[in-house]
Each structure stands twice: as C-alpha cells, then as structure tokens.
Amino acid sequence: MDKIEHIGIAVNDIKEANLVFKSILGKLHYKTEYVESEDVLTSFFDLGESKIELIESNNKDHTISKFLNSNKSAIHHIAIKVSDIYFEIQRIKKEGIRVLNEIPKQGADNQLICFLHPKDTLGVLIELCQEK
Ligand code: ZN
C-alpha cells in the first residue's frame, strides 16, 4: 500500500461544505462529481500528496445519511492508494478481512475502489483506490 489517497467526509450540504473547506484550505474544490455506483455527490480538494473528498446523499435511507444521523458532518472513511487493487483484495481476504465488493467499482475521480468490511477493521471504514 502506498499512501493515504484521500479522506472522505460525509456532509449534509455539499455546497455549504465546499465554502467551509475553501475557507479552511484556501483553495476551491477542483471537481464535483455524481458517482452513480454509490449514488452520492462528491467534491474533491487537492492537498498535494492526498485529497479531501466531501460526500453528500440526497436519499435519507442512504448509508451516508444514516452515518451522519444528527451530525452536520463527520469523517466517513480513509482511502488508501494501491497499485494493484485486485491483488490487494485477494491479499486482504487471506488475512480474514472481508470486503464489501469483491469486484472493484468505478468510484469518484477516476478510481477503481473497494471498501473493506468495517466489522473487520475495528469499525473504521477503509477504501482501497487504484487510479484507472
Ligand atoms: Zn472515497
């Protein structure tokens, strides 16, 4: 595994959150993208070695909405960059850690993604990412 690719932060209002993070980081997000495979709206801020991803769902039954519950925003997941996601999925499964999707999905920002089962990662949601 290479580095933290991004930190995903769930938010209730991505427009408001974009402004807050613009103030914090001193720069605009470089893209907004609807991710069909996850049914979420995302925006990305470049932080040199890694990125911050803001995630919003309009669906109150979505896992993002349930995760936020009454919080305004919260760190949702940590994404780790890998060079071979297929290899890492097999390696991690052999360690006894389940994955949420055996076949990598098309994620935001031109990445193949796979989430690890939070029950096997001490409750921390970890996403593997490989740039396409
Ligand atoms: Zn992510």
Backbone and ligand atoms as CSV (ligand in chain L), in Angstrom:
chain,resi,resn,atom,element,x,y,z
A,1,MET,N,N,0.844,-1.189,0.000
A,1,MET,CA,C,0.000,0.000,0.000
A,1,MET,C,C,0.880,1.239,0.000
A,2,ASP,N,N,0.387,2.285,-0.666
A,2,ASP,CA,C,1.270,3.405,-0.981
A,2,ASP,C,C,1.144,4.607,-0.037
A,3,LYS,N,N,-0.056,5.125,0.123
A,3,LYS,CA,C,-0.238,6.357,0.908
A,3,LYS,C,C,-1.725,6.569,1.118
A,4,ILE,N,N,-2.083,7.572,1.922
A,4,ILE,CA,C,-3.494,7.958,2.026
A,4,ILE,C,C,-3.853,8.698,0.749
A,5,GLU,N,N,-4.783,8.144,-0.006
A,5,GLU,CA,C,-5.189,8.772,-1.273
A,5,GLU,C,C,-6.123,9.942,-0.972
A,6,HIS,N,N,-7.116,9.687,-0.093
A,6,HIS,CA,C,-7.982,10.785,0.347
A,6,HIS,C,C,-8.673,10.415,1.647
A,7,ILE,N,N,-9.226,11.435,2.297
A,7,ILE,CA,C,-10.084,11.236,3.462
A,7,ILE,C,C,-11.481,11.666,3.041
A,8,GLY,N,N,-12.445,10.794,3.252
A,8,GLY,CA,C,-13.822,11.076,2.854
A,8,GLY,C,C,-14.610,11.625,4.028
A,9,ILE,N,N,-15.242,12.772,3.820
A,9,ILE,CA,C,-16.013,13.406,4.888
A,9,ILE,C,C,-17.460,13.506,4.430
A,10,ALA,N,N,-18.351,12.894,5.191
A,10,ALA,CA,C,-19.784,12.951,4.876
A,10,ALA,C,C,-20.334,14.287,5.345
A,11,VAL,N,N,-21.116,14.933,4.489
A,11,VAL,CA,C,-21.693,16.241,4.834
A,11,VAL,C,C,-23.174,16.259,4.476
A,12,ASN,N,N,-23.904,17.147,5.140
A,12,ASN,CA,C,-25.334,17.288,4.839
A,12,ASN,C,C,-25.578,18.165,3.630
A,13,ASP,N,N,-24.727,19.169,3.450
A,13,ASP,CA,C,-24.946,20.155,2.380
A,13,ASP,C,C,-23.612,20.426,1.705
A,14,ILE,N,N,-23.415,19.828,0.543
A,14,ILE,CA,C,-22.090,19.885,-0.084
A,14,ILE,C,C,-21.749,21.304,-0.539
A,15,LYS,N,N,-22.746,22.105,-0.889
A,15,LYS,CA,C,-22.454,23.496,-1.314
A,15,LYS,C,C,-21.918,24.297,-0.140
A,16,GLU,N,N,-22.577,24.144,0.993
A,16,GLU,CA,C,-22.121,24.829,2.202
A,16,GLU,C,C,-20.733,24.295,2.594
A,17,ALA,N,N,-20.564,22.974,2.535
A,17,ALA,CA,C,-19.295,22.370,2.933
A,17,ALA,C,C,-18.157,22.799,2.003
A,18,ASN,N,N,-18.454,22.951,0.710
A,18,ASN,CA,C,-17.423,23.429,-0.229
A,18,ASN,C,C,-16.904,24.802,0.190
A,19,LEU,N,N,-17.824,25.665,0.635
A,19,LEU,CA,C,-17.416,27.011,1.050
A,19,LEU,C,C,-16.589,26.956,2.332
A,20,VAL,N,N,-17.011,26.116,3.263
A,20,VAL,CA,C,-16.274,25.998,4.528
A,20,VAL,C,C,-14.868,25.475,4.261
A,21,PHE,N,N,-14.765,24.433,3.414
A,21,PHE,CA,C,-13.438,23.862,3.153
A,21,PHE,C,C,-12.588,24.778,2.273
A,22,LYS,N,N,-13.239,25.593,1.455
A,22,LYS,CA,C,-12.484,26.607,0.707
A,22,LYS,C,C,-11.846,27.594,1.690
A,23,SER,N,N,-12.597,27.974,2.701
A,23,SER,CA,C,-12.040,28.885,3.710
A,23,SER,C,C,-10.906,28.210,4.488
A,24,ILE,N,N,-11.100,26.950,4.849
A,24,ILE,CA,C,-10.093,26.239,5.642
A,24,ILE,C,C,-8.824,26.026,4.816
A,25,LEU,N,N,-8.985,25.572,3.582
A,25,LEU,CA,C,-7.822,25.141,2.789
A,25,LEU,C,C,-7.245,26.248,1.924
A,26,GLY,N,N,-8.018,27.326,1.759
A,26,GLY,CA,C,-7.520,28.448,0.957
A,26,GLY,C,C,-7.546,28.172,-0.534
A,27,LYS,N,N,-8.341,27.208,-0.949
A,27,LYS,CA,C,-8.488,26.933,-2.384
A,27,LYS,C,C,-9.837,26.302,-2.666
A,28,LEU,N,N,-10.256,26.414,-3.930
A,28,LEU,CA,C,-11.526,25.822,-4.354
A,28,LEU,C,C,-11.385,24.325,-4.576
A,29,HIS,N,N,-12.501,23.609,-4.470
A,29,HIS,CA,C,-12.511,22.207,-4.891
A,29,HIS,C,C,-12.235,22.163,-6.392
A,30,TYR,N,N,-11.566,21.108,-6.852
A,30,TYR,CA,C,-11.224,21.056,-8.275
A,30,TYR,C,C,-12.247,20.295,-9.098
A,31,LYS,N,N,-13.138,19.586,-8.436
A,31,LYS,CA,C,-14.218,18.962,-9.197
A,31,LYS,C,C,-15.380,18.605,-8.292
A,32,THR,N,N,-16.569,18.547,-8.919
A,32,THR,CA,C,-17.758,17.985,-8.291
A,32,THR,C,C,-18.200,16.867,-9.207
A,33,GLU,N,N,-18.573,15.741,-8.616
A,33,GLU,CA,C,-18.902,14.582,-9.453
A,33,GLU,C,C,-19.993,13.760,-8.788
A,34,TYR,N,N,-21.025,13.431,-9.566
A,34,TYR,CA,C,-22.028,12.475,-9.098
A,34,TYR,C,C,-21.495,11.071,-9.391
A,35,VAL,N,N,-21.452,10.229,-8.370
A,35,VAL,CA,C,-20.930,8.871,-8.529
A,35,VAL,C,C,-22.107,7.911,-8.573
A,36,GLU,N,N,-22.375,7.437,-9.776
A,36,GLU,CA,C,-23.562,6.615,-9.989
A,36,GLU,C,C,-23.515,5.326,-9.156
A,37,SER,N,N,-22.335,4.702,-9.085
A,37,SER,CA,C,-22.233,3.406,-8.397
A,37,SER,C,C,-22.550,3.523,-6.912
A,38,GLU,N,N,-22.358,4.715,-6.342
A,38,GLU,CA,C,-22.599,4.908,-4.909
A,38,GLU,C,C,-23.818,5.806,-4.646
A,39,ASP,N,N,-24.376,6.400,-5.706
A,39,ASP,CA,C,-25.490,7.345,-5.583
A,39,ASP,C,C,-25.165,8.472,-4.597
A,40,VAL,N,N,-24.024,9.095,-4.818
A,40,VAL,CA,C,-23.634,10.230,-3.975
A,40,VAL,C,C,-23.058,11.345,-4.844
A,41,LEU,N,N,-23.142,12.548,-4.303
A,41,LEU,CA,C,-22.489,13.693,-4.920
A,41,LEU,C,C,-21.187,13.923,-4.148
A,42,THR,N,N,-20.102,14.109,-4.889
A,42,THR,CA,C,-18.807,14.280,-4.228
A,42,THR,C,C,-18.151,15.562,-4.723
A,43,SER,N,N,-17.254,16.102,-3.907
A,43,SER,CA,C,-16.358,17.142,-4.409
A,43,SER,C,C,-14.982,16.874,-3.830
A,44,PHE,N,N,-13.980,17.308,-4.560
A,44,PHE,CA,C,-12.597,16.986,-4.189
A,44,PHE,C,C,-11.745,18.238,-4.061
A,45,PHE,N,N,-10.937,18.233,-3.012
A,45,PHE,CA,C,-9.932,19.282,-2.794
A,45,PHE,C,C,-8.560,18.635,-2.877
A,46,ASP,N,N,-7.690,19.266,-3.626
A,46,ASP,CA,C,-6.327,18.767,-3.782
A,46,ASP,C,C,-5.492,19.230,-2.588
A,47,LEU,N,N,-4.820,18.273,-1.952
A,47,LEU,CA,C,-3.944,18.615,-0.827
A,47,LEU,C,C,-2.547,18.060,-1.079
A,48,GLY,N,N,-2.069,18.228,-2.284
A,48,GLY,CA,C,-0.720,17.768,-2.603
A,48,GLY,C,C,-0.628,16.260,-2.650
A,49,GLU,N,N,-0.107,15.641,-1.609
A,49,GLU,CA,C,0.063,14.182,-1.546
A,49,GLU,C,C,-1.270,13.435,-1.515
A,50,SER,N,N,-2.302,14.098,-1.002
A,50,SER,CA,C,-3.596,13.429,-0.895
A,50,SER,C,C,-4.721,14.435,-1.122
A,51,LYS,N,N,-5.943,13.990,-0.894
A,51,LYS,CA,C,-7.114,14.815,-1.205
A,51,LYS,C,C,-8.121,14.730,-0.065
A,52,ILE,N,N,-9.023,15.679,-0.062
A,52,ILE,CA,C,-10.203,15.571,0.800
A,52,ILE,C,C,-11.411,15.428,-0.111
A,53,GLU,N,N,-12.229,14.427,0.181
A,53,GLU,CA,C,-13.450,14.171,-0.572
A,53,GLU,C,C,-14.638,14.497,0.319
A,54,LEU,N,N,-15.511,15.371,-0.151
A,54,LEU,CA,C,-16.768,15.623,0.556
A,54,LEU,C,C,-17.856,14.789,-0.119
A,55,ILE,N,N,-18.741,14.210,0.673
A,55,ILE,CA,C,-19.758,13.290,0.150
A,55,ILE,C,C,-21.131,13.691,0.682
A,56,GLU,N,N,-22.069,13.831,-0.229
A,56,GLU,CA,C,-23.445,14.156,0.165
A,56,GLU,C,C,-24.403,13.177,-0.484
A,57,SER,N,N,-25.431,12.795,0.256
A,57,SER,CA,C,-26.504,11.987,-0.327
A,57,SER,C,C,-27.819,12.714,-0.130
A,58,ASN,N,N,-28.660,12.692,-1.152
A,58,ASN,CA,C,-29.996,13.294,-1.037
A,58,ASN,C,C,-31.027,12.294,-0.541
A,59,ASN,N,N,-30.611,11.039,-0.457
A,59,ASN,CA,C,-31.536,9.967,-0.088
A,59,ASN,C,C,-31.407,9.697,1.409
A,60,LYS,N,N,-32.511,9.898,2.150
A,60,LYS,CA,C,-32.400,9.773,3.607
A,60,LYS,C,C,-32.171,8.328,4.063
A,61,ASP,N,N,-32.409,7.362,3.156
A,61,ASP,CA,C,-32.157,5.958,3.502
A,61,ASP,C,C,-30.750,5.501,3.106
A,62,HIS,N,N,-29.998,6.402,2.504
A,62,HIS,CA,C,-28.644,6.064,2.066
A,62,HIS,C,C,-27.733,5.864,3.290
A,63,THR,N,N,-26.708,5.006,3.144
A,63,THR,CA,C,-25.799,4.770,4.274
A,63,THR,C,C,-25.107,6.059,4.731
A,64,ILE,N,N,-24.876,6.976,3.789
A,64,ILE,CA,C,-24.241,8.251,4.168
A,64,ILE,C,C,-25.168,9.036,5.107
A,65,SER,N,N,-26.451,9.083,4.770
A,65,SER,CA,C,-27.410,9.813,5.607
A,65,SER,C,C,-27.533,9.157,6.975
A,66,LYS,N,N,-27.578,7.828,6.984
A,66,LYS,CA,C,-27.679,7.115,8.266
A,66,LYS,C,C,-26.416,7.327,9.094
A,67,PHE,N,N,-25.269,7.337,8.404
A,67,PHE,CA,C,-23.996,7.551,9.083
A,67,PHE,C,C,-23.986,8.922,9.755
A,68,LEU,N,N,-24.481,9.928,9.055
A,68,LEU,CA,C,-24.454,11.282,9.611
A,68,LEU,C,C,-25.430,11.436,10.771
A,69,ASN,N,N,-26.571,10.762,10.668
A,69,ASN,CA,C,-27.588,10.841,11.706
A,69,ASN,C,C,-27.860,12.294,12.058
A,70,SER,N,N,-27.502,12.755,13.221
A,70,SER,CA,C,-27.782,14.152,13.554
A,70,SER,C,C,-26.551,15.035,13.411
A,71,ASN,N,N,-25.405,14.428,13.104
A,71,ASN,CA,C,-24.204,15.245,12.955
A,71,ASN,C,C,-24.267,16.067,11.676
A,72,LYS,N,N,-23.638,17.211,11.696
A,72,LYS,CA,C,-23.577,18.042,10.492
A,72,LYS,C,C,-22.628,17.432,9.475
A,73,SER,N,N,-21.514,16.917,9.960
A,73,SER,CA,C,-20.549,16.255,9.090
A,73,SER,C,C,-19.661,15.392,9.970
A,74,ALA,N,N,-19.005,14.418,9.354
A,74,ALA,CA,C,-18.131,13.533,10.117
A,74,ALA,C,C,-17.209,12.800,9.155
A,75,ILE,N,N,-16.028,12.466,9.639
A,75,ILE,CA,C,-15.134,11.668,8.808
A,75,ILE,C,C,-15.795,10.315,8.572
A,76,HIS,N,N,-15.915,9.951,7.323
A,76,HIS,CA,C,-16.639,8.738,6.943
A,76,HIS,C,C,-15.693,7.593,6.620
A,77,HIS,N,N,-14.632,7.872,5.845
A,77,HIS,CA,C,-13.698,6.806,5.502
A,77,HIS,C,C,-12.316,7.356,5.195
A,78,ILE,N,N,-11.335,6.460,5.241
A,78,ILE,CA,C,-9.976,6.793,4.840
A,78,ILE,C,C,-9.658,5.924,3.634
A,79,ALA,N,N,-9.184,6.556,2.576
A,79,ALA,CA,C,-8.894,5.828,1.339
A,79,ALA,C,C,-7.394,5.673,1.173
A,80,ILE,N,N,-6.992,4.460,0.862
A,80,ILE,CA,C,-5.571,4.159,0.700
A,80,ILE,C,C,-5.301,3.815,-0.754
A,81,LYS,N,N,-4.299,4.482,-1.293
A,81,LYS,CA,C,-3.917,4.241,-2.686
A,81,LYS,C,C,-3.151,2.924,-2.789
A,82,VAL,N,N,-3.535,2.116,-3.756
A,82,VAL,CA,C,-2.807,0.876,-4.017
A,82,VAL,C,C,-2.475,0.823,-5.505
A,83,SER,N,N,-1.449,0.047,-5.838
A,83,SER,CA,C,-1.086,-0.022,-7.254
A,83,SER,C,C,-1.784,-1.186,-7.961
A,84,ASP,N,N,-2.232,-2.196,-7.193
A,84,ASP,CA,C,-2.947,-3.327,-7.807
A,84,ASP,C,C,-4.093,-3.734,-6.894
A,85,ILE,N,N,-5.255,-3.175,-7.156
A,85,ILE,CA,C,-6.395,-3.378,-6.251
A,85,ILE,C,C,-6.844,-4.839,-6.245
A,86,TYR,N,N,-6.731,-5.526,-7.372
A,86,TYR,CA,C,-7.149,-6.930,-7.434
A,86,TYR,C,C,-6.259,-7.790,-6.535
A,87,PHE,N,N,-4.969,-7.524,-6.585
A,87,PHE,CA,C,-4.019,-8.241,-5.725
A,87,PHE,C,C,-4.309,-7.954,-4.248
A,88,GLU,N,N,-4.522,-6.678,-3.919
A,88,GLU,CA,C,-4.733,-6.301,-2.515
A,88,GLU,C,C,-6.024,-6.908,-1.960
A,89,ILE,N,N,-7.064,-6.989,-2.787
A,89,ILE,CA,C,-8.324,-7.596,-2.337
A,89,ILE,C,C,-8.073,-9.062,-1.957
A,90,GLN,N,N,-7.346,-9.777,-2.798
A,90,GLN,CA,C,-7.068,-11.183,-2.504
A,90,GLN,C,C,-6.177,-11.315,-1.268
A,91,ARG,N,N,-5.178,-10.442,-1.163
A,91,ARG,CA,C,-4.258,-10.488,-0.016
A,91,ARG,C,C,-5.022,-10.237,1.292
A,92,ILE,N,N,-5.887,-9.230,1.284
A,92,ILE,CA,C,-6.624,-8.850,2.493
A,92,ILE,C,C,-7.618,-9.938,2.889
A,93,LYS,N,N,-8.262,-10.539,1.894
A,93,LYS,CA,C,-9.198,-11.628,2.196
A,93,LYS,C,C,-8.482,-12.797,2.868
A,94,LYS,N,N,-7.253,-13.054,2.430
A,94,LYS,CA,C,-6.477,-14.144,3.046
A,94,LYS,C,C,-6.139,-13.822,4.504
A,95,GLU,N,N,-6.118,-12.522,4.843
A,95,GLU,CA,C,-5.889,-12.101,6.232
A,95,GLU,C,C,-7.163,-12.232,7.073
A,96,GLY,N,N,-8.263,-12.622,6.435
A,96,GLY,CA,C,-9.517,-12.786,7.161
A,96,GLY,C,C,-10.345,-11.519,7.241
A,97,ILE,N,N,-10.006,-10.536,6.416
A,97,ILE,CA,C,-10.775,-9.288,6.394
A,97,ILE,C,C,-11.692,-9.313,5.175
A,98,ARG,N,N,-12.977,-9.134,5.446
A,98,ARG,CA,C,-13.946,-9.173,4.352
A,98,ARG,C,C,-13.945,-7.858,3.581
A,99,VAL,N,N,-14.364,-7.937,2.327
A,99,VAL,CA,C,-14.524,-6.726,1.524
A,99,VAL,C,C,-16.003,-6.557,1.210
A,100,LEU,N,N,-16.436,-5.325,0.993
A,100,LEU,CA,C,-17.851,-5.075,0.695
A,100,LEU,C,C,-18.159,-5.336,-0.772
A,101,ASN,N,N,-17.163,-5.200,-1.626
A,101,ASN,CA,C,-17.354,-5.546,-3.043
A,101,ASN,C,C,-16.124,-6.284,-3.555
A,102,GLU,N,N,-16.352,-7.525,-3.951
A,102,GLU,CA,C,-15.250,-8.381,-4.438
A,102,GLU,C,C,-14.669,-7.840,-5.735
A,103,ILE,N,N,-15.539,-7.261,-6.547
A,103,ILE,CA,C,-15.095,-6.697,-7.820
A,103,ILE,C,C,-15.003,-5.187,-7.644
A,104,PRO,N,N,-13.842,-4.604,-7.926
A,104,PRO,CA,C,-13.698,-3.156,-7.742
A,104,PRO,C,C,-14.754,-2.385,-8.526
A,105,LYS,N,N,-15.249,-1.321,-7.901
A,105,LYS,CA,C,-16.284,-0.499,-8.528
A,105,LYS,C,C,-15.663,0.766,-9.095
A,106,GLN,N,N,-16.395,1.381,-10.016
A,106,GLN,CA,C,-15.985,2.691,-10.527
A,106,GLN,C,C,-16.323,3.729,-9.459
A,107,GLY,N,N,-15.288,4.331,-8.878
A,107,GLY,CA,C,-15.513,5.356,-7.871
A,107,GLY,C,C,-15.359,6.739,-8.448
A,108,ALA,N,N,-15.346,7.723,-7.554
A,108,ALA,CA,C,-15.174,9.106,-7.985
A,108,ALA,C,C,-13.730,9.339,-8.413
A,109,ASP,N,N,-13.528,10.375,-9.183
A,109,ASP,CA,C,-12.194,10.878,-9.506
A,109,ASP,C,C,-11.331,9.824,-10.220
A,110,ASN,N,N,-11.976,9.083,-11.097
A,110,ASN,CA,C,-11.245,8.136,-11.956
A,110,ASN,C,C,-10.500,7.045,-11.190
A,111,GLN,N,N,-11.161,6.493,-10.175
A,111,GLN,CA,C,-10.533,5.452,-9.374
A,111,GLN,C,C,-11.378,4.175,-9.400
A,112,LEU,N,N,-10.692,3.050,-9.354
A,112,LEU,CA,C,-11.352,1.790,-9.023
A,112,LEU,C,C,-11.315,1.684,-7.509
A,113,ILE,N,N,-12.436,1.305,-6.917
A,113,ILE,CA,C,-12.496,1.317,-5.453
A,113,ILE,C,C,-13.044,0.008,-4.893
A,114,CYS,N,N,-12.653,-0.241,-3.636
A,114,CYS,CA,C,-13.183,-1.379,-2.896
A,114,CYS,C,C,-13.191,-0.999,-1.416
A,115,PHE,N,N,-14.331,-1.198,-0.765
A,115,PHE,CA,C,-14.405,-0.920,0.668
A,115,PHE,C,C,-14.181,-2.208,1.454
A,116,LEU,N,N,-13.441,-2.082,2.566
A,116,LEU,CA,C,-13.244,-3.211,3.474
A,116,LEU,C,C,-14.399,-3.232,4.476
A,117,HIS,N,N,-14.734,-4.419,4.954
A,117,HIS,CA,C,-15.875,-4.528,5.873
A,117,HIS,C,C,-15.517,-3.892,7.215
A,118,PRO,N,N,-16.260,-2.864,7.646
A,118,PRO,CA,C,-15.884,-2.170,8.892
A,118,PRO,C,C,-15.898,-3.072,10.127
A,119,LYS,N,N,-16.661,-4.159,10.069
A,119,LYS,CA,C,-16.662,-5.073,11.219
A,119,LYS,C,C,-15.320,-5.768,11.373
A,120,ASP,N,N,-14.556,-5.819,10.292
A,120,ASP,CA,C,-13.235,-6.469,10.346
A,120,ASP,C,C,-12.094,-5.467,10.454
A,121,THR,N,N,-12.426,-4.161,10.541
A,121,THR,CA,C,-11.376,-3.132,10.585
A,121,THR,C,C,-11.570,-2.207,11.798
A,122,LEU,N,N,-12.000,-2.786,12.898
A,122,LEU,CA,C,-12.195,-2.040,14.148
A,122,LEU,C,C,-13.186,-0.888,13.993
A,123,GLY,N,N,-14.097,-1.037,13.039
A,123,GLY,CA,C,-15.127,-0.016,12.867
A,123,GLY,C,C,-14.723,1.146,11.981
A,124,VAL,N,N,-13.488,1.135,11.491
A,124,VAL,CA,C,-13.035,2.224,10.614
A,124,VAL,C,C,-13.298,1.805,9.169
A,125,LEU,N,N,-14.016,2.636,8.437
A,125,LEU,CA,C,-14.288,2.296,7.037
A,125,LEU,C,C,-13.061,2.658,6.197
A,126,ILE,N,N,-12.502,1.658,5.538
A,126,ILE,CA,C,-11.308,1.852,4.726
A,126,ILE,C,C,-11.626,1.503,3.277
A,127,GLU,N,N,-11.221,2.399,2.400
A,127,GLU,CA,C,-11.434,2.228,0.965
A,127,GLU,C,C,-10.087,2.045,0.289
A,128,LEU,N,N,-9.992,1.065,-0.563
A,128,LEU,CA,C,-8.802,0.929,-1.398
A,128,LEU,C,C,-9.086,1.619,-2.731
A,129,CYS,N,N,-8.096,2.327,-3.264
A,129,CYS,CA,C,-8.261,3.037,-4.537
A,129,CYS,C,C,-7.095,2.764,-5.455
A,130,GLN,N,N,-7.424,2.539,-6.684
A,130,GLN,CA,C,-6.386,2.426,-7.706
A,130,GLN,C,C,-6.778,3.339,-8.858
A,131,GLU,N,N,-5.869,4.204,-9.223
A,131,GLU,CA,C,-6.145,5.118,-10.330
A,131,GLU,C,C,-6.290,4.320,-11.616
A,132,LYS,N,N,-7.295,4.678,-12.404
A,132,LYS,CA,C,-7.523,3.923,-13.657
A,132,LYS,C,C,-6.564,4.359,-14.748
L,1,ZN,ZN,ZN,-13.628,7.857,-1.099
